[in-house]
Amino acid sequence: MPQERSAGAIVFHRKDGKIEYLLLHYEAGHWEFPRGNIEKGENEQETARREIKEETGITDITFIDGFKEKSEWFYRREGKTVHKEATYFLAETKQKDVAISFEHVDHAWLPLDEAIEKVTFKNAKEILRKADAFLRKRV
């Protein structure tokens, strides 16, 4: 069975002491976090940093040490079942302006409750909840 590995991040910024999370609206219709396939020679954090830059234009990010979550699922491509694994980090930015890539149709900075509501997939909602709980323990 074909395997794919990707990496990305739950990107957030603080606004007036409150946390807002960045969600991207993909052309396929779902809302999720910036992520993409790991390229040869890259580690997971390098991939996450590159994908954030390519998909949002954000270059000012700081990874939050200690947070790393994995998610996996299966999908069909060209009649074959593909096993996909994604690793997510937590990254803070002070850069609020977003320049979305051709892969996306919109973006939103949202507080936790609204972000949970908008995120499409159950596994992504759970990772967002874990990221938020991790952040709140650190504040």
C-alpha positions as CSV (number, residue, x, y, z in Angstrom):
1,M,0.0,0.0,0.0
2,P,1.4,3.5,-0.9
3,Q,2.4,5.6,2.1
4,E,2.5,9.4,2.3
5,R,4.0,11.5,5.1
6,S,3.2,15.2,5.6
7,A,3.9,17.8,8.2
8,G,2.3,21.1,9.2
9,A,1.4,23.2,12.2
10,I,-1.4,24.7,14.2
11,V,-0.4,28.4,13.7
12,F,-1.6,30.9,16.2
13,H,-1.2,34.5,17.2
14,R,-2.1,36.5,20.3
15,K,-4.5,39.4,19.9
16,D,-5.3,41.5,23.0
17,G,-4.2,38.6,25.2
18,K,-6.5,36.1,23.4
19,I,-5.3,33.3,21.1
20,E,-6.5,33.0,17.5
21,Y,-5.8,30.0,15.3
22,L,-5.2,30.1,11.5
23,L,-7.3,27.9,9.3
24,L,-7.1,27.4,5.6
25,H,-10.0,26.7,3.3
26,Y,-8.8,24.1,0.8
27,E,-10.1,24.0,-2.8
28,A,-11.6,20.6,-2.0
29,G,-13.9,22.3,0.4
30,H,-12.4,21.4,3.8
31,W,-10.9,23.7,6.5
32,E,-7.7,22.7,8.1
33,F,-4.2,23.7,9.1
34,P,-1.2,24.4,6.8
35,R,0.6,21.2,5.9
36,G,2.2,19.3,3.0
37,N,4.2,16.4,2.0
38,I,7.7,15.9,3.4
39,E,10.2,16.4,0.6
40,K,13.5,14.4,0.3
41,G,16.1,15.8,2.7
42,E,13.7,17.6,4.9
43,N,12.8,16.8,8.5
44,E,9.2,17.3,9.8
45,Q,9.8,20.8,11.2
46,E,11.5,22.0,8.0
47,T,8.5,20.7,6.0
48,A,6.1,22.5,8.4
49,R,8.0,25.8,8.1
50,R,8.2,25.5,4.2
51,E,4.5,24.7,3.9
52,I,3.5,27.5,6.2
53,K,5.5,29.9,4.0
54,E,4.2,28.5,0.7
55,E,0.5,28.3,1.8
56,T,0.2,31.5,3.8
57,G,3.2,33.7,3.1
58,I,4.0,33.7,6.8
59,T,7.7,33.5,7.5
60,D,7.9,34.7,11.1
61,I,7.1,31.6,13.1
62,T,8.4,30.2,16.4
63,F,7.7,26.5,17.1
64,I,6.5,25.8,20.7
65,D,8.7,23.2,22.2
66,G,7.1,20.0,23.4
67,F,4.1,19.8,21.2
68,K,4.0,17.2,18.4
69,E,0.9,15.3,17.4
70,K,0.3,12.7,14.6
71,S,-2.8,11.9,12.7
72,E,-3.3,9.2,10.1
73,W,-6.0,8.2,7.7
74,F,-6.6,6.4,4.4
75,Y,-7.7,7.8,1.1
76,R,-8.1,6.6,-2.5
77,R,-5.8,7.9,-5.3
78,E,-5.9,6.4,-8.8
79,G,-7.8,3.4,-7.6
80,K,-5.4,2.6,-4.8
81,T,-5.7,3.0,-1.0
82,V,-3.1,5.4,0.4
83,H,-2.0,5.5,4.0
84,K,-1.4,9.1,5.0
85,E,0.4,10.2,8.2
86,A,0.6,13.9,9.2
87,T,2.7,15.4,12.0
88,Y,1.6,18.7,13.5
89,F,3.6,21.1,15.5
90,L,2.4,24.3,17.3
91,A,3.8,27.6,15.9
92,E,3.3,31.2,17.0
93,T,3.5,34.1,14.7
94,K,3.2,37.9,15.0
95,Q,2.5,38.1,11.3
96,K,-1.3,38.4,10.8
97,D,-1.3,39.2,7.1
98,V,-1.9,36.0,5.0
99,A,-1.3,35.5,1.3
100,I,-3.0,32.2,0.5
101,S,-1.6,29.9,-2.1
102,F,-3.4,28.7,-5.3
103,E,-4.4,25.5,-3.2
104,H,-6.7,27.6,-1.0
105,V,-9.8,29.7,-1.5
106,D,-9.9,31.5,1.9
107,H,-8.4,31.7,5.4
108,A,-9.6,32.7,8.9
109,W,-8.0,33.6,12.2
110,L,-10.4,32.3,14.8
111,P,-10.7,31.8,18.6
112,L,-10.8,28.2,19.7
113,D,-14.6,27.6,19.8
114,E,-15.1,29.1,16.3
115,A,-12.0,27.2,15.0
116,I,-13.3,23.9,16.3
117,E,-16.6,24.6,14.7
118,K,-15.1,25.4,11.3
119,V,-12.4,22.6,11.1
120,T,-13.8,19.9,8.9
121,F,-12.3,16.6,10.2
122,K,-12.7,15.1,13.6
123,N,-9.0,14.2,13.9
124,A,-8.0,17.9,13.2
125,K,-10.6,19.1,15.8
126,E,-8.9,16.8,18.4
127,I,-5.4,18.0,17.5
128,L,-6.6,21.7,17.8
129,R,-8.1,20.9,21.3
130,K,-4.8,19.3,22.4
131,A,-2.8,22.3,21.1
132,D,-5.0,24.8,22.9
133,A,-4.8,22.8,26.2
134,F,-1.0,22.6,25.8
135,L,-0.8,26.4,25.3
136,R,-3.1,27.2,28.3
137,K,-0.9,25.1,30.6
138,R,2.1,27.2,29.6
139,V,0.5,30.6,30.1
